[in-house]
Structures are given as C-alpha cells and as structure tokens.
Amino acid sequence: MDSDEELDGDLDVADTRYSRHERIQQALHIIRSDRISFLDCISAILDPTEPDFLTYRTHFLADSSGKFPKMLDCIHENERGRVHLLRWIEPRAVELVCEKIMS
C-alpha cells in the first residue's frame, strides 16, 4: 500500500488486512484532517467530564500491559518530552516527598 492511498482516506482503520502501523497512520490522518491535535484527542478522552469517552478512559487508565509506563519512558527518552515531563513532575515529586517525610 502506498502512502498516497493511505492519505486519501481509502483505508478502513478497522480493516485488519492492513498493518497496525497503517491503521494508526490513517486514524491520525483523520484526526489531523478535522483539525484536531493528537493532544486534544488524548485530553478529551482523559477528561473526566466527558462521559462519552468513559470506556476509553477506563481502559487507558486500567492498563495492566505495561504500555502506560512504556509511553512515559518514550516521553522521558525524548529531549523535548523530558523537559515537559520533568517540569510537570517536579512540584508533585516535592509534595510526595514532603508527605512521605511527614507520615
């Protein structure tokens, strides 16, 4: 399958005849073509005020496959991702350490 065909929207993302990579690419193309950022999509799914995404949110947060920590590892291994992750985690880490010391 050539990439032009994938970007034309001809690929059915549920069609298992296509590789996982091709289906992910097409799903991202659909999101992008609707002017929705990947982060907006993930944020909406994880937003507890969005009841329509409860099933997706539940599966995402109940992951026992190790994919969630692997995702965090991938973010941490990326130079720009690490900056964002460490900036986010620092105040929470300080709070956690303080709580541990006080208990």
C-alpha positions in Angstrom: 0.0 0.0 0.0 1.5 3.4 -0.9 1.3 6.4 1.4 -0.8 8.4 -1.1 -3.6 5.8 -0.8 -3.4 6.0 2.9 -3.7 9.7 3.0 -6.7 9.7 0.6 -8.8 8.2 3.3 -9.4 4.9 1.5 -8.0 2.8 4.3 -10.6 1.5 6.7 -8.9 1.8 10.1 -10.8 -1.3 11.4 -9.7 -3.4 8.4 -7.2 -5.9 9.8 -5.9 -6.6 6.3 -3.8 -3.5 6.8 -0.9 -3.4 9.2 -1.3 -1.8 12.7 1.1 0.9 11.6 -1.1 1.7 8.5 -4.3 1.8 10.6 -2.7 4.1 13.2 -1.4 6.4 10.4 -4.9 6.6 8.9 -6.5 7.3 12.3 -4.0 10.1 12.8 -4.8 11.4 9.3 -8.5 11.5 10.1 -7.8 13.4 13.3 -5.5 15.8 11.6 -7.8 16.4 8.7 -10.5 17.5 11.1 -8.0 20.0 12.7 -7.9 18.1 16.0 -4.5 17.8 17.5 -3.3 14.5 18.9 -3.0 16.0 22.4 -6.5 17.5 22.1 -7.8 14.0 21.3 -6.0 12.4 24.3 -7.0 15.2 26.6 -10.7 14.8 25.6 -10.5 11.1 26.2 -8.9 11.5 29.7 -11.2 14.4 30.7 -13.5 13.1 33.5 -16.2 15.5 32.4 -16.5 13.7 29.1 -18.9 10.8 29.7 -18.8 9.7 26.0 -15.2 8.6 26.4 -15.6 6.7 29.8 -14.8 3.3 28.2 -11.7 4.5 26.5 -10.6 6.4 29.7 -11.2 3.4 31.9 -9.2 1.1 29.6 -6.4 3.6 29.2 -6.0 4.1 33.0 -6.5 0.4 33.9 -3.7 -0.7 31.6 -2.0 -3.7 33.0 0.1 -4.4 29.9 2.8 -2.0 30.8 2.0 0.2 27.9 1.4 3.3 30.1 4.8 3.2 31.7 6.4 2.5 28.3 4.6 5.6 27.0 6.1 7.7 29.9 9.5 6.1 29.2 9.2 7.2 25.5 8.3 10.7 26.6 11.3 10.8 29.0 13.7 9.5 26.4 12.8 12.3 24.1 14.7 15.5 24.8 11.7 17.8 24.5 9.4 15.4 26.1 11.7 15.1 29.1 11.6 18.8 29.6 7.8 18.8 29.8 7.7 15.7 31.9 10.2 17.0 34.5 8.6 20.4 34.6 5.2 18.7 35.3 6.5 16.2 37.8 8.8 18.4 40.0 6.2 20.1 42.1 4.3 16.8 42.5 7.5 15.0 43.5 8.3 17.6 46.1 4.8 17.3 47.5 5.1 13.5 47.6 8.4 13.6 49.4 7.1 16.0 51.9 4.1 13.8 52.5 6.3 10.8 53.0 8.5 12.6 55.5 5.6 13.9 57.5 3.9 10.5 57.7 
